[in-house]
Structures are given as structure tokens and as C-alpha cells.
Amino acid sequence: MNKITTLVVASTLVLVSALLTSLSATESFGAWRSAGKAVVSERLASMQLPMHYDVDEGLLRRIHNYTVLGRNETEAMLGRTAMFRAIFEAQLQEEGLPEILSFLPVIESGMNAGIYSPAGAAGLWQLMPQTARIHGLTVNPLLDERLDVYKSTAAAVKMLSGLYEQFGDWGLVLIAYNSGPAKVTSAVRAAGTRDYARLSRYLPAETRVYVPAFVAAAYVCRYYTNHQLIPRYPVFSREGFRSVRIHEQLSFAEVARVTKLPLASIARLNPSFKQHHIPRSETGHLLILPASSTARLRETLGTKEEENGKYFQTTYVVSGRETLRSVADLFKVKVEDLVRWNGLRNAKVVVNQELQLFLSRKALLDKV
């Protein structure tokens, strides 16, 4: 393809894309499809999704539902997604899995951390009680860790990793996540092939549409701006949130009293604590709070302060694949000091966890 042809094709796609975003909810699906199929196909191809799919009418209707008919719901979902994506991606990177899987909770829960299904699944990743317990999560009337974004994500990622070891194909992994590995194994046996297109007719009806549903969700999360969708962030999360590890028992009422936060906001950010009470834990529970509220809580938890003249007190928020060791190396402090300053009982840290540091003023000046 020469440069002139390439420019013509690119210009055509831009014009069609502009037409696609201008279509209102009153336009028919047929008009939207005619204008947009080439653009959607081009964008999906650029995403290089690691599973087989067809850009057919079913997939296009799902994208149309997200971008035209259900715009309000999509914008709210995109706002919730922004709260969790960094946590998902860090866990997926740690396990060596495709980051595109971070869009899976869109079709599982609509990115609602506290949601339950009629079948008894719960949380962002919609884990069943037995599955959750197999992966080390607590599920009881006081504590349901399927609703804990960190612990449920770790469990779901381990589950996805195990399914990939079993099937070696991401399309089969997705449908196994939805319907269970036994049904996929049965479908493979009945079809005599592992080819998704040929074995799909042996799967339950709701499972046959799972891969297209995932592809549509991934598309809208990647290209929402091209459809003039604007994420609507929850009021309590606009400033960003931080995670504080709590070891001793603590009630939401006490947290609300200290931080001046509404009890409802604390509960919404931390749905895993069913009775609004954080139980004592040797390993610690992560309490999620708006960024501005953690300092007051730390004061209540009684973190020891160092001499004001020699040390500069500050905080650091863990990101990406950082560890306590990498943070210690960054600030030229000891891991043991980080543990002591933050009342930690192990060296495990997670994305958005806030750490308190007492740094030598001389070291800071030398670093500058």
C-alpha cells in the first residue's frame, strides 16, 4: 500500500469515526452499524486481543448498547473502573497474564465491588463461595473477602492462570471462567476439537456469548473517548483513594469519628466488612479511604513520630510492581524501619497502599 492510498484510507476512517460518534440514541442500529463497522473492526484489530472473535452483528450490537443506548450506565461504569484498574493490572503483571483481562469485571459485575448475583456469586470478579474458599478467601456473615478488591483480584488472577495452564487458549479460559472447566472439557470432547468456533455449539447459551461480551467491554473501555463518553466518577473517589493496613479490630463508627467521613462512604469503599467492623488480623486487613482521610487515621492508630529536628515526616503511595524492598532502596532506608514506621507485620505491600516515612533531612538535601 503506497503513502497516498494509506492517507486516503486513514482519512476515510477518521470521517466514518466522526459520523459514528455523532449518531444519537434515536438512530437505528442499522444506521450505526453501516457507519461504524469498518471503524470498530480497525480498532479491535489494533488491540490484538489474545482470543478468537468475529466482528459480527452480535458483537456490534453489544458495542452499540454500550456506546449509544446505555450511555449513562456506561459512563458510570467507566468511572468505577478508574478506581480499580491499577490494582487489576498490578496483579496481572505479577502473574504474567495479559493486562486486557483487567476488563473482565466489566461483564462480570459492571465494576460494582459490592454486588451479589442471584446464583450467589459476589464481588467484582463474581466468585462463588466454594471457589473463593479454595483460593484462600474468607466467606462468612462477618467478612466476605470476595468483596475485597485486593484479595478477590488475587484469587481471580490465580484462577485465570490455572485455567490457562489447563487449556492454553484465552478464549477457552474465558468460557471456563464463566461456566466452569468441566463444561469446557465436555464441549471439547463432544466437538472433537479445541477450536472455539466449532465447539461453541456444545456450550450453554449464556456461555456462547461470553467472549463477544468480553470483546465489547474491552473495546468500550479502550475507545470510550472516541464515542464521546465521559466517565462519571463516584463522588467519594474523585480525589483518589489510599489503602491502610489495619491489624487490630476497629469499627467503621470509630473510623468515621476520626476521619469525619460519612459512615456510608466508608462502607461503600469497604463492602467486605459485613458488620461495619474490621476484625483483628495478624496479616492485616486493607482499609480503603479517600486520600485526604488517612493522616487523621494514622494519628489515631498511634504511629510513633521521630524527632522533628532530625527527620522529615512524609508519605509515599505504592504503585505498579513496587515492593517494600524497592521503596526502601528508593529512599535509602531499611525495610525494618518501613515495617516499624507503619506498624506492619509482614513485608507485603499493594498498589495504592500508603506508607509513612521518616526521612533524614540531610539525606533529602543530598538527594536534591
C-alpha positions as CSV (number, residue, x, y, z in Angstrom):
1,M,0.0,0.0,0.0
2,N,1.6,3.3,-1.1
3,K,1.6,6.5,1.0
4,I,-1.3,8.2,-0.9
5,T,-3.6,5.1,-0.5
6,T,-2.7,4.9,3.2
7,L,-3.6,8.5,3.7
8,V,-6.9,8.1,1.9
9,V,-7.8,5.0,4.0
10,A,-6.9,6.8,7.2
11,S,-8.9,9.9,6.2
12,T,-11.9,7.8,5.4
13,L,-11.7,6.0,8.8
14,V,-11.5,9.4,10.6
15,L,-14.6,10.7,8.8
16,V,-16.5,7.5,9.5
17,S,-15.4,7.6,13.1
18,A,-16.7,11.2,13.4
19,L,-20.1,10.1,11.9
20,L,-20.2,7.2,14.3
21,T,-19.8,9.4,17.4
22,S,-22.4,11.9,16.1
23,L,-25.2,9.3,15.9
24,S,-27.6,9.8,18.7
25,A,-29.6,7.2,20.7
26,T,-32.5,7.8,18.4
27,E,-30.6,6.4,15.4
28,S,-31.3,2.8,14.4
29,F,-28.8,0.0,15.0
30,G,-28.7,-0.4,11.2
31,A,-27.5,3.1,10.6
32,W,-24.9,2.9,13.4
33,R,-23.6,-0.5,12.0
34,S,-23.4,0.8,8.5
35,A,-21.4,3.9,9.7
36,G,-19.2,2.1,12.2
37,K,-18.4,-1.5,11.3
38,A,-15.2,-0.6,9.5
39,V,-14.0,1.7,12.3
40,V,-14.8,-0.8,15.0
41,S,-13.1,-3.6,13.1
42,E,-10.0,-1.4,12.6
43,R,-9.8,-0.5,16.3
44,L,-10.3,-4.1,17.5
45,A,-7.6,-5.3,15.2
46,S,-5.2,-2.7,16.7
47,M,-5.9,-4.1,20.2
48,Q,-4.5,-7.5,19.2
49,L,-6.8,-9.4,21.6
50,P,-5.4,-12.8,22.5
51,M,-8.6,-14.8,21.6
52,H,-10.6,-15.6,18.6
53,Y,-13.7,-13.5,17.8
54,D,-15.8,-12.4,14.9
55,V,-16.9,-8.8,14.2
56,D,-20.5,-9.9,13.6
57,E,-23.9,-8.4,14.3
58,G,-24.0,-9.8,17.9
59,L,-20.7,-8.1,18.8
60,L,-21.6,-4.9,17.1
61,R,-25.0,-4.8,18.9
62,R,-23.2,-5.1,22.2
63,I,-20.9,-2.2,21.4
64,H,-23.9,-0.2,20.2
65,N,-25.6,-0.9,23.6
66,Y,-22.6,0.4,25.5
67,T,-21.9,3.5,23.3
68,V,-25.4,4.6,22.2
69,L,-28.4,3.0,24.1
70,G,-26.8,2.6,27.5
71,R,-24.5,5.7,27.6
72,N,-25.4,6.7,31.1
73,E,-24.7,3.3,32.6
74,T,-21.5,3.0,30.6
75,E,-20.2,6.4,31.9
76,A,-20.9,5.3,35.4
77,M,-19.2,2.0,34.9
78,L,-16.1,3.8,33.4
79,G,-15.9,6.0,36.5
80,R,-15.9,2.9,38.7
81,T,-13.3,1.2,36.5
82,A,-10.8,4.0,37.1
83,M,-10.8,3.1,40.8
84,F,-9.7,-0.5,40.3
85,R,-7.7,-0.7,37.0
86,A,-4.2,-0.1,38.7
87,I,-4.9,-2.9,41.2
88,F,-6.0,-5.3,38.4
89,E,-3.1,-4.5,36.2
90,A,-0.5,-4.9,39.0
91,Q,-1.9,-8.4,39.9
92,L,-2.0,-9.5,36.3
93,Q,1.6,-8.3,35.7
94,E,2.8,-10.1,38.7
95,E,1.3,-13.4,37.4
96,G,2.4,-12.7,33.8
97,L,-1.1,-12.6,32.4
98,P,-2.4,-10.3,29.6
99,E,-3.4,-6.9,31.0
100,I,-6.5,-6.9,28.8
101,L,-8.0,-9.3,31.4
102,S,-8.5,-6.3,33.6
103,F,-11.7,-5.6,31.6
104,L,-13.2,-9.0,32.7
105,P,-15.1,-7.5,35.8
106,V,-17.0,-5.2,33.4
107,I,-19.0,-8.1,32.2
108,E,-19.0,-10.0,35.5
109,S,-20.1,-7.2,37.8
110,G,-20.3,-3.9,35.9
111,M,-17.4,-2.9,38.1
112,N,-19.6,-3.0,41.2
113,A,-17.4,-4.2,44.1
114,G,-20.3,-5.0,46.5
115,I,-22.7,-6.8,44.1
116,Y,-24.2,-10.3,44.6
117,S,-25.8,-12.4,41.8
118,P,-28.9,-14.5,42.2
119,A,-26.8,-17.6,41.9
120,G,-24.7,-16.5,45.0
121,A,-21.6,-15.1,43.2
122,A,-20.2,-11.9,44.6
123,G,-17.8,-9.0,44.1
124,L,-16.0,-7.5,41.1
125,W,-15.0,-10.9,39.8
126,Q,-18.2,-12.7,40.8
127,L,-16.7,-15.6,42.7
128,M,-18.8,-18.3,44.1
129,P,-18.3,-19.1,47.9
130,Q,-16.7,-22.5,47.3
131,T,-14.3,-21.1,44.6
132,A,-13.4,-18.3,46.9
133,R,-12.6,-20.6,49.8
134,I,-10.5,-22.8,47.6
135,H,-8.4,-19.8,46.8
136,G,-8.0,-18.8,50.5
137,L,-10.7,-16.2,50.9
138,T,-12.9,-15.9,54.0
139,V,-16.6,-16.0,53.4
140,N,-18.8,-15.8,56.4
141,P,-21.5,-13.4,57.9
142,L,-18.8,-11.1,59.3
143,L,-16.3,-11.0,56.5
144,D,-16.8,-11.7,52.8
145,E,-13.4,-11.3,51.1
146,R,-15.0,-11.8,47.6
147,L,-15.9,-8.1,48.1
148,D,-12.3,-7.1,48.9
149,V,-10.8,-5.7,45.7
150,Y,-7.3,-6.8,46.6
151,K,-8.0,-10.3,47.8
152,S,-10.6,-11.1,45.2
153,T,-8.4,-9.9,42.4
154,A,-5.5,-12.0,43.6
155,A,-7.8,-15.0,43.8
156,A,-9.3,-14.4,40.3
157,V,-5.9,-13.9,38.7
158,K,-4.7,-17.2,40.3
159,M,-7.8,-18.8,38.9
160,L,-7.3,-17.4,35.4
161,S,-3.6,-18.5,35.5
162,G,-4.6,-22.0,36.4
163,L,-7.2,-22.2,33.7
164,Y,-4.6,-21.1,31.1
165,E,-2.3,-23.8,32.3
166,Q,-5.2,-26.3,31.7
167,F,-6.5,-25.1,28.3
168,G,-3.7,-23.0,26.8
169,D,-6.1,-20.7,24.9
170,W,-7.6,-17.5,26.3
171,G,-10.9,-17.9,24.6
172,L,-11.3,-21.3,26.3
173,V,-10.1,-19.7,29.6
174,L,-12.8,-17.0,29.4
175,I,-15.6,-19.5,28.9
176,A,-14.2,-21.8,31.6
177,Y,-14.2,-18.8,34.0
178,N,-17.9,-18.3,33.1
179,S,-19.2,-21.8,33.1
180,G,-16.5,-23.9,34.8
181,P,-13.7,-26.0,33.3
182,A,-15.8,-29.2,33.3
183,K,-18.2,-27.8,30.8
184,V,-15.4,-26.7,28.5
185,T,-13.7,-30.1,28.8
186,S,-17.0,-31.7,27.9
187,A,-17.6,-29.4,24.9
188,V,-14.0,-30.1,23.6
189,R,-14.7,-33.9,23.9
190,A,-18.1,-33.6,22.2
191,A,-16.8,-31.4,19.3
192,G,-13.6,-33.4,18.9
193,T,-11.6,-30.1,18.7
194,R,-10.3,-27.3,20.9
195,D,-11.3,-24.8,18.2
196,Y,-13.6,-22.3,19.8
197,A,-15.8,-21.6,16.7
198,R,-16.5,-25.4,16.3
199,L,-17.1,-26.3,20.0
200,S,-19.2,-23.3,21.0
201,R,-22.5,-25.0,20.0
202,Y,-21.8,-27.6,22.7
203,L,-21.8,-24.9,25.4
204,P,-24.7,-23.3,27.4
205,A,-26.4,-20.4,25.6
206,E,-25.1,-17.8,28.0
207,T,-21.6,-19.1,27.7
208,R,-21.6,-18.9,23.9
209,V,-21.9,-15.1,24.1
210,Y,-19.3,-14.6,26.8
211,V,-16.3,-14.0,24.5
212,P,-18.2,-11.4,22.4
213,A,-19.3,-9.7,25.6
214,F,-15.7,-9.5,26.8
215,V,-14.5,-8.1,23.5
216,A,-17.2,-5.5,23.5
217,A,-16.3,-4.5,27.1
218,A,-12.6,-4.3,26.2
219,Y,-13.5,-2.1,23.2
220,V,-15.5,0.4,25.1
221,C,-13.0,0.7,27.9
222,R,-10.2,1.4,25.4
223,Y,-12.1,3.6,22.9
224,Y,-14.8,5.4,25.0
225,T,-13.4,8.8,24.2
226,N,-13.9,8.2,20.5
227,H,-17.6,7.8,21.3
228,Q,-17.7,11.0,23.4
229,L,-18.3,9.0,26.6
230,I,-17.2,10.8,29.8
231,P,-16.6,8.7,32.9
232,R,-18.7,9.7,35.9
233,Y,-16.5,9.2,38.9
234,P,-18.2,8.4,42.3
235,V,-18.2,11.5,44.5
236,F,-16.2,9.8,47.3
237,S,-13.4,8.7,44.9
238,R,-12.7,11.9,42.9
239,E,-9.6,12.7,45.0
240,G,-8.2,9.2,44.7
241,F,-8.0,6.6,47.4
242,R,-5.4,5.1,49.7
243,S,-5.2,1.8,51.4
244,V,-4.1,1.4,55.1
245,R,-3.3,-1.9,56.6
246,I,-5.2,-2.5,59.9
247,H,-4.1,-5.2,62.3
248,E,-6.2,-4.6,65.4
249,Q,-10.0,-4.6,65.5
250,L,-11.6,-1.3,64.5
251,S,-15.2,-0.3,63.9
252,F,-16.4,1.8,61.0
253,A,-18.0,4.1,63.6
254,E,-14.6,4.8,65.0
255,V,-13.1,5.4,61.6
256,A,-16.0,7.8,60.8
257,R,-15.5,9.7,64.0
258,V,-11.7,10.2,63.4
259,T,-11.8,10.9,59.7
260,K,-15.1,12.9,59.6
261,L,-16.2,10.7,56.7
262,P,-19.9,9.6,56.4
263,L,-20.3,6.0,57.5
264,A,-22.0,5.2,54.2
265,S,-18.9,6.2,52.3
266,I,-16.6,4.1,54.4
267,A,-19.0,1.1,53.9
268,R,-19.2,1.7,50.1
269,L,-15.4,1.6,49.8
270,N,-15.1,-1.4,52.0
271,P,-18.0,-3.8,51.4
272,S,-16.2,-6.9,52.5
273,F,-16.7,-6.0,56.2
274,K,-20.3,-7.1,56.5
275,Q,-20.9,-5.8,60.1
276,H,-19.1,-2.5,59.6
277,H,-16.3,-3.9,61.8
278,I,-12.7,-4.8,60.9
279,P,-11.6,-7.9,62.8
280,R,-8.2,-8.4,64.3
281,S,-5.7,-10.0,61.9
282,E,-2.1,-11.0,62.1
283,T,-1.6,-10.3,58.4
284,G,-3.8,-7.3,58.4
285,H,-6.9,-6.1,56.5
286,L,-6.6,-3.3,54.0
287,L,-9.0,-0.4,54.7
288,I,-9.7,1.9,51.7
289,L,-10.2,5.6,52.3
290,P,-10.2,8.8,50.4
291,A,-6.6,10.1,50.1
292,S,-7.3,13.1,52.4
293,S,-8.5,11.0,55.3
294,T,-5.6,8.7,56.0
295,A,-3.4,11.1,58.0
296,R,-6.1,11.5,60.8
297,L,-6.5,7.7,61.0
298,R,-2.7,7.2,61.3
299,E,-2.7,9.6,64.3
300,T,-5.4,7.5,65.9
301,L,-3.5,4.3,65.2
302,G,-0.6,5.8,67.2
303,T,2.3,5.6,64.7
304,K,5.4,6.7,66.6
305,E,6.8,10.1,65.4
306,E,10.6,10.7,65.2
307,E,12.5,13.7,66.4
308,N,11.2,16.7,64.5
309,G,14.6,18.3,64.2
310,K,16.3,15.4,62.5
311,Y,13.6,13.9,60.4
312,F,11.1,14.9,57.8
313,Q,7.8,13.1,58.0
314,T,6.1,12.3,54.7
315,T,4.0,9.6,53.0
316,Y,4.5,7.5,49.9
317,V,1.9,5.7,47.8
318,V,2.9,2.3,46.4
319,S,2.4,1.9,42.7
320,G,2.9,-0.7,39.9
321,R,5.0,-3.7,40.9
322,E,6.8,-2.0,43.8
323,T,7.8,-3.9,46.9
324,L,8.8,-2.8,50.4
325,R,12.4,-3.5,49.4
326,S,12.2,-1.3,46.3
327,V,10.6,1.5,48.3
328,A,13.4,1.2,51.0
329,D,16.1,1.3,48.3
330,L,14.4,4.3,46.7
331,F,14.6,6.3,49.9
332,K,17.7,4.7,51.2
333,V,16.1,3.4,54.4
334,K,15.9,0.0,56.0
335,V,13.0,-2.4,55.3
336,E,12.8,-2.9,59.1
337,D,12.2,0.8,59.5
338,L,9.4,0.9,57.0
339,V,7.8,-2.0,58.8
340,R,8.2,-0.3,62.2
341,W,7.0,3.1,61.0
342,N,3.9,1.6,59.5
343,G,3.1,-1.0,62.1
344,L,3.4,-3.7,59.5
345,R,3.7,-7.4,60.5
346,N,5.0,-8.6,57.1
347,A,6.7,-7.1,54.1
348,K,3.7,-7.4,51.7
349,V,2.5,-4.1,50.1
350,V,-0.1,-3.4,47.4
351,V,-1.0,-0.7,44.8
352,N,-2.3,2.5,46.5
353,Q,-1.1,1.4,49.9
354,E,0.1,4.5,51.8
355,L,3.3,4.2,53.7
356,Q,4.6,6.7,56.3
357,L,8.3,7.6,56.1
358,F,10.6,9.5,58.4
359,L,13.5,10.6,56.3
360,S,16.8,12.3,57.3
361,R,16.7,15.9,56.4
362,K,20.4,15.7,55.4
363,A,19.6,12.7,53.1
364,L,16.8,14.7,51.5
365,L,19.1,17.7,50.9
366,D,21.8,15.4,49.5
367,K,19.3,13.9,47.1
368,V,18.2,17.3,45.8
